[in-house]
């Protein structure tokens, strides 16, 4: 049976890329240095999957209501600086099963796009560390800095469709490790939204967004394509 899925849009960190949560740990550090005490759990709960300045704004709104926009900018600048330092020694590896799954999808003629709440500079550094390249392991990359509206708006999914020549969102599957990934897929009209428990959020947190499926391994995805 031929799959109706023509494009799979994967989140990066926690879904296809294992970077030991360094971005969210760095985000927590920057927010704490900015005088707002938050835990890593707080950051993952309220910021997972989001464009990172938006994540800071949303986390601050919960833990420091009324914080000045100048402080948000200061925290974001601190985050970018700390992340640059962290990446210098960071080891990045694929999430288990990612490269095998890419091979399976390619054998079926299904396009592969990565999308992320990171900016393009950060995302490209991750790809370089993995030795993944557009036109090889993946077909395209879309980042939060490539579109007008980041998650949960559907802009990144639509951009991925445009870049891969897929015209109908009903032939797109969206998979990610946070509820905002699922919201993004639903807002885009994807035929399937799939949560995965390998990253930022728990099964219970992902389930709040009502994905079609929640899986524990990328290699559980192929049977869902039909």
C-alpha positions in Angstrom: 0.0 0.0 0.0 1.5 3.3 -1.1 1.8 5.9 1.7 -0.3 9.1 1.4 2.5 10.9 3.2 4.8 12.7 0.8 6.7 14.8 3.4 7.7 14.3 7.0 8.6 17.5 8.9 10.8 16.6 11.9 11.7 18.8 14.8 15.4 18.9 15.6 16.5 18.9 19.2 15.0 15.9 21.1 13.4 14.4 18.0 16.3 13.8 15.5 19.2 15.5 17.3 20.6 14.7 20.7 22.4 17.7 22.0 21.9 16.9 25.7 19.4 19.6 26.2 22.2 22.2 26.0 20.0 24.9 24.5 17.4 24.7 27.3 20.0 24.4 30.0 21.6 27.5 28.5 18.3 29.2 28.3 17.7 28.4 32.0 21.1 29.8 32.9 20.5 33.0 31.0 17.1 33.5 32.6 18.5 32.8 36.1 21.4 35.3 35.5 18.7 37.8 34.5 17.3 37.5 38.0 14.4 35.2 37.3 14.7 31.9 39.2 13.4 29.0 37.1 14.2 25.3 36.9 15.0 23.3 33.8 11.6 21.7 34.2 10.0 25.1 34.1 11.9 26.0 30.9 11.0 22.7 29.2 7.3 23.0 30.2 6.8 26.6 29.0 9.5 27.0 26.4 10.1 23.7 24.6 9.9 24.0 20.8 9.4 27.8 20.7 11.5 30.4 19.1 13.9 31.3 21.9 13.1 34.9 22.5 9.4 34.0 22.6 10.3 31.2 25.0 12.0 33.8 27.3 8.9 36.1 27.1 6.5 33.3 27.9 8.6 31.9 30.8 9.1 35.4 32.2 5.3 36.1 32.0 4.7 33.1 34.3 7.6 33.6 36.7 8.2 37.3 36.7 5.0 39.1 35.4 5.6 42.6 34.2 9.3 42.2 33.5 10.6 45.0 31.3 11.3 44.4 27.6 14.8 45.7 28.2 15.4 42.8 30.5 14.1 40.3 28.0 16.5 41.6 25.4 19.4 41.4 27.9 18.5 37.8 28.7 18.2 36.9 25.1 21.6 38.4 24.3 23.1 36.6 27.3 21.6 33.3 26.0 23.1 33.7 22.6 26.5 34.5 24.0 26.4 31.5 26.5 25.2 29.2 23.7 28.1 30.2 21.5 30.5 29.2 24.3 28.6 25.9 25.0 28.7 24.9 21.3 32.5 25.1 21.1 32.9 21.9 23.1 29.5 20.3 22.6 29.2 16.7 21.2 26.1 16.2 19.1 24.8 12.8 18.0 21.7 11.7 16.1 18.7 10.5 18.2 18.7 6.7 18.0 17.2 5.5 14.7 17.2 8.9 13.0 19.6 8.0 10.2 18.0 4.6 9.6 14.5 6.2 9.4 15.8 8.8 6.9 17.0 5.9 4.7 13.6 4.2 5.0 11.7 7.4 4.0 14.0 8.0 1.1 13.5 4.5 -0.2 9.7 5.3 -0.2 10.2 8.6 -2.0 9.1 10.6 1.0 10.7 14.0 1.5 12.5 14.9 4.8 12.5 18.4 6.3 13.8 19.5 9.6 12.3 22.5 11.3 13.2 24.1 14.6 12.7 27.0 17.0 16.4 27.7 16.8 17.6 30.4 14.4 19.4 29.4 11.2 22.9 29.9 12.6 22.3 27.6 15.5 20.5 25.0 13.4 23.3 24.9 10.8 25.9 24.5 13.6 24.0 21.4 14.7 23.9 20.0 11.2 27.6 20.5 10.8 28.4 18.7 14.0 26.3 15.7 12.7 27.8 15.9 9.2 24.2 16.1 7.8 23.6 18.1 4.7 20.7 19.3 2.6 20.4 17.1 -0.4 22.0 14.2 1.4 20.5 13.0 4.7 17.7 15.6 4.6 15.9 17.5 1.8 15.5 20.8 3.6 15.9 22.8 6.8 13.5 25.5 8.0 14.3 27.6 11.1 12.4 30.1 13.2 14.4 32.9 11.6 13.3 31.9 8.1 9.6 32.8 8.6 7.4 35.6 9.9 5.6 33.5 12.5 7.2 30.7 14.6 5.4 27.8 16.3 2.6 27.2 16.9 1.8 29.0 13.7 2.1 26.8 10.6 4.6 29.0 8.7 7.6 26.7 9.0 5.6 23.7 7.8 4.3 25.7 4.8 7.9 26.8 4.0 9.0 23.2 4.2 6.3 22.2 1.8 7.3 25.0 -0.6 10.9 24.0 -0.6 10.1 20.3 -1.2 7.4 20.9 -3.8 4.6 19.4 -1.7 1.4 21.3 -2.3 -1.1 19.6 0.0 -0.8 19.6 3.8 -2.9 16.5 3.9 0.2 14.6 2.7 2.4 16.0 5.4 3.3 14.3 8.7 4.7 16.4 11.6 6.6 14.9 14.4 8.2 16.5 17.5 9.0 16.1 21.1 6.8 18.9 22.5 3.1 19.9 22.5 3.9 23.0 20.4 5.1 20.8 17.6 1.8 19.1 17.6 -0.1 22.4 17.7 2.0 23.5 14.7 1.1 20.4 12.7 -2.6 20.7 13.5 -2.6 24.4 12.5 -0.9 23.5 9.2 -3.6 20.9 8.5 -1.1 17.9 8.5 -2.6 14.5 7.9 -0.8 13.1 11.0 0.8 14.7 14.1 3.1 12.4 16.1 4.7 13.1 19.4 7.9 11.4 20.5 9.1 10.9 24.1 12.9 11.2 23.4 13.2 14.9 24.1 11.9 17.9 26.0 8.5 16.9 27.2 6.9 13.9 28.9 4.2 11.7 27.3 1.6 13.4 29.5 2.7 16.9 28.4 2.7 16.0 24.8 -0.7 14.3 25.1 -2.3 17.6 26.1 -2.0 18.7 22.5 -3.9 15.6 21.3 -1.5 14.2 18.7 -2.7 11.3 16.5 0.1 9.1 18.0 2.8 9.2 20.6 5.8 7.0 20.1 9.0 6.2 22.1 11.3 5.6 19.1 11.7 7.0 15.7 11.7 3.5 14.3 8.0 3.2 15.4 7.1 5.7 12.7 7.2 3.7 9.4 4.1 1.6 10.2 2.1 4.8 10.8 2.8 6.1 7.3 0.1 3.9 5.8 
